[in-house]
């Protein structure tokens, strides 16, 4: 989902067929990387994954 000219937000929910463990994962991409921003991923007890990703749609060479 586009938030502004250069920012986007993705939120996804889906189920895995199996679950080995429960995880919480935080991801940060700073300047110098393609699509800088941050993400959060959570595996719940019933193996449902929640993904949250807020990022800049531009590539590293296009950033000011």
mmCIF file of the N, C-alpha and C atoms, coordinates in Angstrom:
data_MODEL
# 
_entry.id   MODEL 
# 
loop_
_atom_site.group_PDB 
_atom_site.id 
_atom_site.type_symbol 
_atom_site.label_atom_id 
_atom_site.label_alt_id 
_atom_site.label_comp_id 
_atom_site.label_asym_id 
_atom_site.label_entity_id 
_atom_site.label_seq_id 
_atom_site.pdbx_PDB_ins_code 
_atom_site.Cartn_x 
_atom_site.Cartn_y 
_atom_site.Cartn_z 
_atom_site.occupancy 
_atom_site.B_iso_or_equiv 
_atom_site.pdbx_formal_charge 
_atom_site.auth_seq_id 
_atom_site.auth_comp_id 
_atom_site.auth_asym_id 
_atom_site.auth_atom_id 
_atom_site.pdbx_PDB_model_num 
ATOM 1   N N  . UNK A 1 1  ? 0.851  -1.156  0.000  1.00 0.00 ? 1  UNK A N  1 
ATOM 2   C CA . UNK A 1 1  ? 0.000  0.000   0.000  1.00 0.00 ? 1  UNK A CA 1 
ATOM 3   C C  . UNK A 1 1  ? 0.905  1.230   0.000  1.00 0.00 ? 1  UNK A C  1 
ATOM 4   N N  . UNK A 1 2  ? 0.707  2.105   -0.955 1.00 0.00 ? 2  UNK A N  1 
ATOM 5   C CA . UNK A 1 2  ? 1.514  3.312   -1.064 1.00 0.00 ? 2  UNK A CA 1 
ATOM 6   C C  . UNK A 1 2  ? 1.026  4.345   -0.042 1.00 0.00 ? 2  UNK A C  1 
ATOM 7   N N  . UNK A 1 3  ? 1.953  4.859   0.767  1.00 0.00 ? 3  UNK A N  1 
ATOM 8   C CA . UNK A 1 3  ? 1.634  5.855   1.798  1.00 0.00 ? 3  UNK A CA 1 
ATOM 9   C C  . UNK A 1 3  ? 1.841  7.266   1.254  1.00 0.00 ? 3  UNK A C  1 
ATOM 10  N N  . UNK A 1 4  ? 2.939  7.450   0.540  1.00 0.00 ? 4  UNK A N  1 
ATOM 11  C CA . UNK A 1 4  ? 3.251  8.736   -0.080 1.00 0.00 ? 4  UNK A CA 1 
ATOM 12  C C  . UNK A 1 4  ? 3.993  8.453   -1.387 1.00 0.00 ? 4  UNK A C  1 
ATOM 13  N N  . UNK A 1 5  ? 4.546  9.488   -2.002 1.00 0.00 ? 5  UNK A N  1 
ATOM 14  C CA . UNK A 1 5  ? 5.239  9.316   -3.280 1.00 0.00 ? 5  UNK A CA 1 
ATOM 15  C C  . UNK A 1 5  ? 6.347  8.268   -3.206 1.00 0.00 ? 5  UNK A C  1 
ATOM 16  N N  . UNK A 1 6  ? 7.114  8.250   -2.106 1.00 0.00 ? 6  UNK A N  1 
ATOM 17  C CA . UNK A 1 6  ? 8.264  7.357   -1.996 1.00 0.00 ? 6  UNK A CA 1 
ATOM 18  C C  . UNK A 1 6  ? 8.186  6.339   -0.862 1.00 0.00 ? 6  UNK A C  1 
ATOM 19  N N  . UNK A 1 7  ? 7.092  6.300   -0.116 1.00 0.00 ? 7  UNK A N  1 
ATOM 20  C CA . UNK A 1 7  ? 6.974  5.390   1.028  1.00 0.00 ? 7  UNK A CA 1 
ATOM 21  C C  . UNK A 1 7  ? 5.833  4.404   0.809  1.00 0.00 ? 7  UNK A C  1 
ATOM 22  N N  . UNK A 1 8  ? 6.060  3.170   1.293  1.00 0.00 ? 8  UNK A N  1 
ATOM 23  C CA . UNK A 1 8  ? 5.041  2.133   1.169  1.00 0.00 ? 8  UNK A CA 1 
ATOM 24  C C  . UNK A 1 8  ? 4.974  1.327   2.460  1.00 0.00 ? 8  UNK A C  1 
ATOM 25  N N  . UNK A 1 9  ? 3.821  0.716   2.697  1.00 0.00 ? 9  UNK A N  1 
ATOM 26  C CA . UNK A 1 9  ? 3.580  -0.110  3.871  1.00 0.00 ? 9  UNK A CA 1 
ATOM 27  C C  . UNK A 1 9  ? 2.956  -1.410  3.404  1.00 0.00 ? 9  UNK A C  1 
ATOM 28  N N  . UNK A 1 10 ? 3.521  -2.534  3.839  1.00 0.00 ? 10 UNK A N  1 
ATOM 29  C CA . UNK A 1 10 ? 2.971  -3.853  3.537  1.00 0.00 ? 10 UNK A CA 1 
ATOM 30  C C  . UNK A 1 10 ? 2.670  -4.561  4.848  1.00 0.00 ? 10 UNK A C  1 
ATOM 31  N N  . UNK A 1 11 ? 1.465  -5.101  4.967  1.00 0.00 ? 11 UNK A N  1 
ATOM 32  C CA . UNK A 1 11 ? 1.088  -5.927  6.112  1.00 0.00 ? 11 UNK A CA 1 
ATOM 33  C C  . UNK A 1 11 ? 0.499  -7.209  5.543  1.00 0.00 ? 11 UNK A C  1 
ATOM 34  N N  . UNK A 1 12 ? 1.054  -8.348  5.943  1.00 0.00 ? 12 UNK A N  1 
ATOM 35  C CA . UNK A 1 12 ? 0.607  -9.637  5.407  1.00 0.00 ? 12 UNK A CA 1 
ATOM 36  C C  . UNK A 1 12 ? 0.348  -10.614 6.540  1.00 0.00 ? 12 UNK A C  1 
ATOM 37  N N  . UNK A 1 13 ? -0.652 -11.451 6.359  1.00 0.00 ? 13 UNK A N  1 
ATOM 38  C CA . UNK A 1 13 ? -0.971 -12.542 7.275  1.00 0.00 ? 13 UNK A CA 1 
ATOM 39  C C  . UNK A 1 13 ? -1.049 -13.822 6.443  1.00 0.00 ? 13 UNK A C  1 
ATOM 40  N N  . UNK A 1 14 ? -0.359 -14.862 6.852  1.00 0.00 ? 14 UNK A N  1 
ATOM 41  C CA . UNK A 1 14 ? -0.470 -16.130 6.159  1.00 0.00 ? 14 UNK A CA 1 
ATOM 42  C C  . UNK A 1 14 ? -0.088 -17.268 7.083  1.00 0.00 ? 14 UNK A C  1 
ATOM 43  N N  . UNK A 1 15 ? -0.466 -18.478 6.719  1.00 0.00 ? 15 UNK A N  1 
ATOM 44  C CA . UNK A 1 15 ? -0.180 -19.657 7.527  1.00 0.00 ? 15 UNK A CA 1 
ATOM 45  C C  . UNK A 1 15 ? 0.852  -20.540 6.864  1.00 0.00 ? 15 UNK A C  1 
ATOM 46  N N  . UNK A 1 16 ? 1.721  -21.113 7.686  1.00 0.00 ? 16 UNK A N  1 
ATOM 47  C CA . UNK A 1 16 ? 2.673  -22.105 7.206  1.00 0.00 ? 16 UNK A CA 1 
ATOM 48  C C  . UNK A 1 16 ? 2.075  -23.483 7.455  1.00 0.00 ? 16 UNK A C  1 
ATOM 49  N N  . UNK A 1 17 ? 2.498  -24.452 6.675  1.00 0.00 ? 17 UNK A N  1 
ATOM 50  C CA . UNK A 1 17 ? 1.975  -25.810 6.844  1.00 0.00 ? 17 UNK A CA 1 
ATOM 51  C C  . UNK A 1 17 ? 2.587  -26.505 8.063  1.00 0.00 ? 17 UNK A C  1 
ATOM 52  N N  . UNK A 1 18 ? 3.743  -26.042 8.516  1.00 0.00 ? 18 UNK A N  1 
ATOM 53  C CA . UNK A 1 18 ? 4.363  -26.606 9.710  1.00 0.00 ? 18 UNK A CA 1 
ATOM 54  C C  . UNK A 1 18 ? 5.089  -25.493 10.452 1.00 0.00 ? 18 UNK A C  1 
ATOM 55  N N  . UNK A 1 19 ? 5.352  -25.716 11.706 1.00 0.00 ? 19 UNK A N  1 
ATOM 56  C CA . UNK A 1 19 ? 6.000  -24.703 12.525 1.00 0.00 ? 19 UNK A CA 1 
ATOM 57  C C  . UNK A 1 19 ? 7.025  -25.384 13.427 1.00 0.00 ? 19 UNK A C  1 
ATOM 58  N N  . UNK A 1 20 ? 8.284  -25.030 13.268 1.00 0.00 ? 20 UNK A N  1 
ATOM 59  C CA . UNK A 1 20 ? 9.340  -25.625 14.085 1.00 0.00 ? 20 UNK A CA 1 
ATOM 60  C C  . UNK A 1 20 ? 9.521  -24.838 15.385 1.00 0.00 ? 20 UNK A C  1 
ATOM 61  N N  . UNK A 1 21 ? 9.445  -23.541 15.283 1.00 0.00 ? 21 UNK A N  1 
ATOM 62  C CA . UNK A 1 21 ? 9.612  -22.706 16.475 1.00 0.00 ? 21 UNK A CA 1 
ATOM 63  C C  . UNK A 1 21 ? 8.849  -21.404 16.292 1.00 0.00 ? 21 UNK A C  1 
ATOM 64  N N  . UNK A 1 22 ? 8.802  -20.621 17.328 1.00 0.00 ? 22 UNK A N  1 
ATOM 65  C CA . UNK A 1 22 ? 8.126  -19.333 17.300 1.00 0.00 ? 22 UNK A CA 1 
ATOM 66  C C  . UNK A 1 22 ? 9.197  -18.254 17.255 1.00 0.00 ? 22 UNK A C  1 
ATOM 67  N N  . UNK A 1 23 ? 9.030  -17.295 16.365 1.00 0.00 ? 23 UNK A N  1 
ATOM 68  C CA . UNK A 1 23 ? 10.057 -16.283 16.158 1.00 0.00 ? 23 UNK A CA 1 
ATOM 69  C C  . UNK A 1 23 ? 9.480  -14.881 16.174 1.00 0.00 ? 23 UNK A C  1 
ATOM 70  N N  . UNK A 1 24 ? 10.327 -13.958 16.570 1.00 0.00 ? 24 UNK A N  1 
ATOM 71  C CA . UNK A 1 24 ? 10.099 -12.527 16.385 1.00 0.00 ? 24 UNK A CA 1 
ATOM 72  C C  . UNK A 1 24 ? 11.364 -12.012 15.714 1.00 0.00 ? 24 UNK A C  1 
ATOM 73  N N  . UNK A 1 25 ? 11.206 -11.332 14.602 1.00 0.00 ? 25 UNK A N  1 
ATOM 74  C CA . UNK A 1 25 ? 12.351 -10.870 13.839 1.00 0.00 ? 25 UNK A CA 1 
ATOM 75  C C  . UNK A 1 25 ? 12.166 -9.407  13.497 1.00 0.00 ? 25 UNK A C  1 
ATOM 76  N N  . UNK A 1 26 ? 13.185 -8.604  13.743 1.00 0.00 ? 26 UNK A N  1 
ATOM 77  C CA . UNK A 1 26 ? 13.196 -7.175  13.451 1.00 0.00 ? 26 UNK A CA 1 
ATOM 78  C C  . UNK A 1 26 ? 14.259 -6.920  12.401 1.00 0.00 ? 26 UNK A C  1 
ATOM 79  N N  . UNK A 1 27 ? 13.948 -6.154  11.368 1.00 0.00 ? 27 UNK A N  1 
ATOM 80  C CA . UNK A 1 27 ? 14.878 -5.887  10.288 1.00 0.00 ? 27 UNK A CA 1 
ATOM 81  C C  . UNK A 1 27 ? 14.939 -4.381  10.029 1.00 0.00 ? 27 UNK A C  1 
ATOM 82  N N  . UNK A 1 28 ? 16.146 -3.833  9.921  1.00 0.00 ? 28 UNK A N  1 
ATOM 83  C CA . UNK A 1 28 ? 16.320 -2.415  9.614  1.00 0.00 ? 28 UNK A CA 1 
ATOM 84  C C  . UNK A 1 28 ? 17.289 -2.281  8.440  1.00 0.00 ? 28 UNK A C  1 
ATOM 85  N N  . UNK A 1 29 ? 16.895 -1.529  7.424  1.00 0.00 ? 29 UNK A N  1 
ATOM 86  C CA . UNK A 1 29 ? 17.750 -1.232  6.275  1.00 0.00 ? 29 UNK A CA 1 
ATOM 87  C C  . UNK A 1 29 ? 17.950 0.280   6.231  1.00 0.00 ? 29 UNK A C  1 
ATOM 88  N N  . UNK A 1 30 ? 19.172 0.736   6.454  1.00 0.00 ? 30 UNK A N  1 
ATOM 89  C CA . UNK A 1 30 ? 19.470 2.164   6.477  1.00 0.00 ? 30 UNK A CA 1 
ATOM 90  C C  . UNK A 1 30 ? 19.820 2.696   5.099  1.00 0.00 ? 30 UNK A C  1 
ATOM 91  N N  . UNK A 1 31 ? 20.201 3.975   5.061  1.00 0.00 ? 31 UNK A N  1 
ATOM 92  C CA . UNK A 1 31 ? 20.625 4.583   3.798  1.00 0.00 ? 31 UNK A CA 1 
ATOM 93  C C  . UNK A 1 31 ? 21.792 3.800   3.220  1.00 0.00 ? 31 UNK A C  1 
ATOM 94  N N  . UNK A 1 32 ? 21.867 3.736   1.919  1.00 0.00 ? 32 UNK A N  1 
ATOM 95  C CA . UNK A 1 32 ? 22.897 2.966   1.259  1.00 0.00 ? 32 UNK A CA 1 
ATOM 96  C C  . UNK A 1 32 ? 22.403 1.596   0.814  1.00 0.00 ? 32 UNK A C  1 
ATOM 97  N N  . UNK A 1 33 ? 21.230 1.188   1.292  1.00 0.00 ? 33 UNK A N  1 
ATOM 98  C CA . UNK A 1 33 ? 20.620 -0.074  0.888  1.00 0.00 ? 33 UNK A CA 1 
ATOM 99  C C  . UNK A 1 33 ? 19.424 0.213   -0.018 1.00 0.00 ? 33 UNK A C  1 
ATOM 100 N N  . UNK A 1 34 ? 19.095 -0.742  -0.879 1.00 0.00 ? 34 UNK A N  1 
ATOM 101 C CA . UNK A 1 34 ? 17.866 -0.617  -1.660 1.00 0.00 ? 34 UNK A CA 1 
ATOM 102 C C  . UNK A 1 34 ? 16.672 -0.679  -0.716 1.00 0.00 ? 34 UNK A C  1 
ATOM 103 N N  . UNK A 1 35 ? 15.694 0.149   -0.974 1.00 0.00 ? 35 UNK A N  1 
ATOM 104 C CA . UNK A 1 35 ? 14.446 0.186   -0.212 1.00 0.00 ? 35 UNK A CA 1 
ATOM 105 C C  . UNK A 1 35 ? 14.678 0.302   1.298  1.00 0.00 ? 35 UNK A C  1 
ATOM 106 N N  . UNK A 1 36 ? 15.339 1.382   1.752  1.00 0.00 ? 36 UNK A N  1 
ATOM 107 C CA . UNK A 1 36 ? 15.583 1.516   3.190  1.00 0.00 ? 36 UNK A CA 1 
ATOM 108 C C  . UNK A 1 36 ? 14.271 1.586   3.964  1.00 0.00 ? 36 UNK A C  1 
ATOM 109 N N  . UNK A 1 37 ? 14.293 1.041   5.155  1.00 0.00 ? 37 UNK A N  1 
ATOM 110 C CA . UNK A 1 37 ? 13.115 1.039   6.014  1.00 0.00 ? 37 UNK A CA 1 
ATOM 111 C C  . UNK A 1 37 ? 13.270 -0.018  7.088  1.00 0.00 ? 37 UNK A C  1 
ATOM 112 N N  . UNK A 1 38 ? 12.144 -0.483  7.632  1.00 0.00 ? 38 UNK A N  1 
ATOM 113 C CA . UNK A 1 38 ? 12.207 -1.495  8.670  1.00 0.00 ? 38 UNK A CA 1 
ATOM 114 C C  . UNK A 1 38 ? 11.057 -2.485  8.509  1.00 0.00 ? 38 UNK A C  1 
ATOM 115 N N  . UNK A 1 39 ? 11.269 -3.649  9.075  1.00 0.00 ? 39 UNK A N  1 
ATOM 116 C CA . UNK A 1 39 ? 10.260 -4.691  9.010  1.00 0.00 ? 39 UNK A CA 1 
ATOM 117 C C  . UNK A 1 39 ? 10.178 -5.444  10.323 1.00 0.00 ? 39 UNK A C  1 
ATOM 118 N N  . UNK A 1 40 ? 9.029  -6.059  10.568 1.00 0.00 ? 40 UNK A N  1 
ATOM 119 C CA . UNK A 1 40 ? 8.780  -6.833  11.765 1.00 0.00 ? 40 UNK A CA 1 
ATOM 120 C C  . UNK A 1 40 ? 8.035  -8.094  11.342 1.00 0.00 ? 40 UNK A C  1 
ATOM 121 N N  . UNK A 1 41 ? 8.497  -9.242  11.799 1.00 0.00 ? 41 UNK A N  1 
ATOM 122 C CA . UNK A 1 41 ? 7.896  -10.514 11.436 1.00 0.00 ? 41 UNK A CA 1 
ATOM 123 C C  . UNK A 1 41 ? 7.638  -11.301 12.708 1.00 0.00 ? 41 UNK A C  1 
ATOM 124 N N  . UNK A 1 42 ? 6.468  -11.902 12.824 1.00 0.00 ? 42 UNK A N  1 
ATOM 125 C CA . UNK A 1 42 ? 6.080  -12.618 14.036 1.00 0.00 ? 42 UNK A CA 1 
ATOM 126 C C  . UNK A 1 42 ? 5.441  -13.938 13.660 1.00 0.00 ? 42 UNK A C  1 
ATOM 127 N N  . UNK A 1 43 ? 5.947  -15.032 14.241 1.00 0.00 ? 43 UNK A N  1 
ATOM 128 C CA . UNK A 1 43 ? 5.339  -16.345 14.082 1.00 0.00 ? 43 UNK A CA 1 
ATOM 129 C C  . UNK A 1 43 ? 4.565  -16.646 15.357 1.00 0.00 ? 43 UNK A C  1 
ATOM 130 N N  . UNK A 1 44 ? 3.284  -16.885 15.229 1.00 0.00 ? 44 UNK A N  1 
ATOM 131 C CA . UNK A 1 44 ? 2.434  -17.166 16.379 1.00 0.00 ? 44 UNK A CA 1 
ATOM 132 C C  . UNK A 1 44 ? 2.300  -18.670 16.598 1.00 0.00 ? 44 UNK A C  1 
ATOM 133 N N  . UNK A 1 45 ? 1.629  -19.053 17.660 1.00 0.00 ? 45 UNK A N  1 
ATOM 134 C CA . UNK A 1 45 ? 1.516  -20.458 18.048 1.00 0.00 ? 45 UNK A CA 1 
ATOM 135 C C  . UNK A 1 45 ? 0.843  -21.334 17.000 1.00 0.00 ? 45 UNK A C  1 
ATOM 136 N N  . UNK A 1 46 ? -0.114 -20.812 16.278 1.00 0.00 ? 46 UNK A N  1 
ATOM 137 C CA . UNK A 1 46 ? -0.787 -21.631 15.265 1.00 0.00 ? 46 UNK A CA 1 
ATOM 138 C C  . UNK A 1 46 ? -0.106 -21.522 13.908 1.00 0.00 ? 46 UNK A C  1 
ATOM 139 N N  . UNK A 1 47 ? 1.152  -21.057 13.895 1.00 0.00 ? 47 UNK A N  1 
ATOM 140 C CA . UNK A 1 47 ? 1.965  -20.934 12.684 1.00 0.00 ? 47 UNK A CA 1 
ATOM 141 C C  . UNK A 1 47 ? 1.467  -19.862 11.723 1.00 0.00 ? 47 UNK A C  1 
ATOM 142 N N  . UNK A 1 48 ? 0.729  -18.918 12.210 1.00 0.00 ? 48 UNK A N  1 
ATOM 143 C CA . UNK A 1 48 ? 0.354  -17.771 11.397 1.00 0.00 ? 48 UNK A CA 1 
ATOM 144 C C  . UNK A 1 48 ? 1.486  -16.764 11.448 1.00 0.00 ? 48 UNK A C  1 
ATOM 145 N N  . UNK A 1 49 ? 1.869  -16.290 10.290 1.00 0.00 ? 49 UNK A N  1 
ATOM 146 C CA . UNK A 1 49 ? 2.943  -15.309 10.188 1.00 0.00 ? 49 UNK A CA 1 
ATOM 147 C C  . UNK A 1 49 ? 2.313  -13.936 9.978  1.00 0.00 ? 49 UNK A C  1 
ATOM 148 N N  . UNK A 1 50 ? 2.809  -12.955 10.703 1.00 0.00 ? 50 UNK A N  1 
ATOM 149 C CA . UNK A 1 50 ? 2.416  -11.569 10.495 1.00 0.00 ? 50 UNK A CA 1 
ATOM 150 C C  . UNK A 1 50 ? 3.664  -10.830 10.035 1.00 0.00 ? 50 UNK A C  1 
ATOM 151 N N  . UNK A 1 51 ? 3.590  -10.206 8.882  1.00 0.00 ? 51 UNK A N  1 
ATOM 152 C CA . UNK A 1 51 ? 4.697  -9.420  8.359  1.00 0.00 ? 51 UNK A CA 1 
ATOM 153 C C  . UNK A 1 51 ? 4.262  -7.962  8.258  1.00 0.00 ? 51 UNK A C  1 
ATOM 154 N N  . UNK A 1 52 ? 5.107  -7.079  8.744  1.00 0.00 ? 52 UNK A N  1 
ATOM 155 C CA . UNK A 1 52 ? 4.897  -5.643  8.669  1.00 0.00 ? 52 UNK A CA 1 
ATOM 156 C C  . UNK A 1 52 ? 6.160  -5.063  8.075  1.00 0.00 ? 52 UNK A C  1 
ATOM 157 N N  . UNK A 1 53 ? 6.048  -4.321  6.986  1.00 0.00 ? 53 UNK A N  1 
ATOM 158 C CA . UNK A 1 53 ? 7.231  -3.751  6.331  1.00 0.00 ? 53 UNK A CA 1 
ATOM 159 C C  . UNK A 1 53 ? 6.921  -2.323  5.889  1.00 0.00 ? 53 UNK A C  1 
ATOM 160 N N  . UNK A 1 54 ? 7.696  -1.368  6.372  1.00 0.00 ? 54 UNK A N  1 
ATOM 161 C CA . UNK A 1 54 ? 7.585  0.044   5.994  1.00 0.00 ? 54 UNK A CA 1 
ATOM 162 C C  . UNK A 1 54 ? 8.887  0.422   5.317  1.00 0.00 ? 54 UNK A C  1 
ATOM 163 N N  . UNK A 1 55 ? 8.827  0.897   4.079  1.00 0.00 ? 55 UNK A N  1 
ATOM 164 C CA . UNK A 1 55 ? 10.054 1.094   3.316  1.00 0.00 ? 55 UNK A CA 1 
ATOM 165 C C  . UNK A 1 55 ? 9.915  2.202   2.276  1.00 0.00 ? 55 UNK A C  1 
ATOM 166 N N  . UNK A 1 56 ? 11.067 2.643   1.786  1.00 0.00 ? 56 UNK A N  1 
ATOM 167 C CA . UNK A 1 56 ? 11.158 3.605   0.703  1.00 0.00 ? 56 UNK A CA 1 
ATOM 168 C C  . UNK A 1 56 ? 11.176 2.800   -0.601 1.00 0.00 ? 56 UNK A C  1 
ATOM 169 N N  . UNK A 1 57 ? 10.394 3.187   -1.574 1.00 0.00 ? 57 UNK A N  1 
ATOM 170 C CA . UNK A 1 57 ? 10.286 2.428   -2.816 1.00 0.00 ? 57 UNK A CA 1 
ATOM 171 C C  . UNK A 1 57 ? 11.471 2.630   -3.754 1.00 0.00 ? 57 UNK A C  1 
ATOM 172 N N  . UNK A 1 58 ? 12.335 3.602   -3.478 1.00 0.00 ? 58 UNK A N  1 
ATOM 173 C CA . UNK A 1 58 ? 13.464 3.895   -4.359 1.00 0.00 ? 58 UNK A CA 1 
ATOM 174 C C  . UNK A 1 58 ? 14.645 2.968   -4.086 1.00 0.00 ? 58 UNK A C  1 
ATOM 175 N N  . UNK A 1 59 ? 15.489 2.817   -5.090 1.00 0.00 ? 59 UNK A N  1 
ATOM 176 C CA . UNK A 1 59 ? 16.726 2.056   -4.948 1.00 0.00 ? 59 UNK A CA 1 
ATOM 177 C C  . UNK A 1 59 ? 17.831 2.968   -4.408 1.00 0.00 ? 59 UNK A C  1 
ATOM 178 N N  . UNK A 1 60 ? 18.896 2.384   -3.882 1.00 0.00 ? 60 UNK A N  1 
ATOM 179 C CA . UNK A 1 60 ? 19.980 3.128   -3.247 1.00 0.00 ? 60 UNK A CA 1 
ATOM 180 C C  . UNK A 1 60 ? 20.549 4.210   -4.131 1.00 0.00 ? 60 UNK A C  1 
ATOM 181 N N  . UNK A 1 61 ? 20.739 3.927   -5.427 1.00 0.00 ? 61 UNK A N  1 
ATOM 182 C CA . UNK A 1 61 ? 21.336 4.923   -6.326 1.00 0.00 ? 61 UNK A CA 1 
ATOM 183 C C  . UNK A 1 61 ? 20.391 6.081   -6.639 1.00 0.00 ? 61 UNK A C  1 
ATOM 184 N N  . UNK A 1 62 ? 19.099 5.935   -6.342 1.00 0.00 ? 62 UNK A N  1 
ATOM 185 C CA . UNK A 1 62 ? 18.124 6.997   -6.594 1.00 0.00 ? 62 UNK A CA 1 
ATOM 186 C C  . UNK A 1 62 ? 17.851 7.872   -5.384 1.00 0.00 ? 62 UNK A C  1 
ATOM 187 N N  . UNK A 1 63 ? 18.405 7.507   -4.232 1.00 0.00 ? 63 UNK A N  1 
ATOM 188 C CA . UNK A 1 63 ? 18.163 8.271   -2.996 1.00 0.00 ? 63 UNK A CA 1 
ATOM 189 C C  . UNK A 1 63 ? 19.035 9.519   -2.956 1.00 0.00 ? 63 UNK A C  1 
ATOM 190 N N  . UNK A 1 64 ? 18.527 10.585  -2.338 1.00 0.00 ? 64 UNK A N  1 
ATOM 191 C CA . UNK A 1 64 ? 19.325 11.810  -2.235 1.00 0.00 ? 64 UNK A CA 1 
ATOM 192 C C  . UNK A 1 64 ? 20.500 11.667  -1.280 1.00 0.00 ? 64 UNK A C  1 
# 
